[in-house]
Amino acid sequence: MEASKTMAKQFASQGDLEPKAITFVALADGVYAYTAEGDPNSGVIVGDDSVMVVDAQATPTMAQALIERVREVTDKPIRHLVLTHYHAVRVLGASAYSAEHIIASRGTYELIAERGQQDYDSELGRFPRLFQDADSIPGLTWPSLVFDGGLSVWLGKRRVEIMHLGRGHTKGDTLVWLPAEKVLFSGDLVEYGATPYTGDAYLRDWPHTLARLRELGAEQLVPGRGAALTSRSGCEQAIAGTQAFLTDLFEGVRKARQSGKTLKAVYDEVYCALQPKYGHWVIFDHCLPFNVSRAYDESGEHPEPQIWTAERDRAMWQALESG
């Protein structure tokens, strides 16, 4: 029997083909959230003489839809593009912007060098809807400006802080913070109503990074997925919800593994424990096999995330989701 016929669930997000409604919301004067019902978010910051975009979208064709929204509010050139982390669905649309500066953390640069092509091949198979016109992608996205702890960018009088506070969703997670407006673009360090993906994560570190993020005191927050949060309490709800999920996931996997259970047995147990609380979140069924696999690795002999390839994706999915 073919592998696809033995799977209890359709692989990853291959069954999610319905288009999502895009929202372009003003959070402050010249600051916008670009969201789409749980698809990867982007941000737009308009300065005195130029524009910064936060996260590029998956393909140049998809980036054009964001550029059209930018052109509804300003004709200033897009000079800065920030990559909050490296995953193909976030970065491979970069060429559409013709930005002078593509900014990324050193950890993100290292991930591109180490596993950029494998990640592209993997995510293309997982998210067919999110790679509209994949042939428009000219190749991997490489940053032109790489930083370590952080840097300040002035868009005229508007100050933008770009910072790496620690490992979490990946080893290179980057925040974009507007201190005057108290608006934070978190990338996938924070999700809202969407399941955190932890396949490339550092689950022991992530809660500590969230604690540092919380100290910024954001009053508005654009998560990696989900609607923008426009109140201090909403920001805290998103941060706390992300942290609760991570704790429940890792502790559940760690304890089950310590009892001597196999990866498949751990997955079945943790899925049943998490589904009642988090199963309504976007991409829950997509993420859980990857998430449990990474938590199982990190609680054992693999402190560093293993590289996901299209072949490893399928083998893992069949092992955990087969009937």
PELIN-V525396 format. One line per field, one symbol per residue. ss: DSSP state (~ for helix, > for strand, _ for the rest). psi: psi as a letter, one per 40 degrees, with the letter a starting at -180 (. if undefined). A space follows every 50 residues. Layout:
BEGIN
ss=???
psi=???
END
This chain:
BEGIN
ss=__~~~~>_______________>>>>>>__>>>>>>__>>>>>>>>____ >>>>_____~~~~~~~~~~~~~~____>>>>>_____~~~~__~~~~___ >>>>>~~~~~~~~~~~~~~~~~~~~~_~~~___~~~________>>>__> >>>>>__>>>>>>___________>>>>____>>>>>______>______ __~~~~~~~~~~~~_____>>>>_____>__~~~~~~~~~~~~~~~~~~~ ~~~~~~~~____~~~~~~~~~~~~~~~~___>_~~~~~~~~~~~~~~~__ _________~~~~~~~~~~~~>_
psi=hiddeehdiihbfdegehiihhhhhhdihehihhigfeihiiihhhadei ihhhheididddddddddddedeieiihdhhhhdihidedeeedddefid hhhiidddddddddfdddddddddddgddefhfdeeheaihhiehhicdi ihhhgbehhhhhiheiicdaeehhihhgddefhhheaedhiheihhhedf igddddddddddddedfheihhidiiiihfiddddddddddddddddddd ddddddddeeiidddddddddddddddeeeiifdddddddddddddddeb egdhhihhidddddddddddei.
END
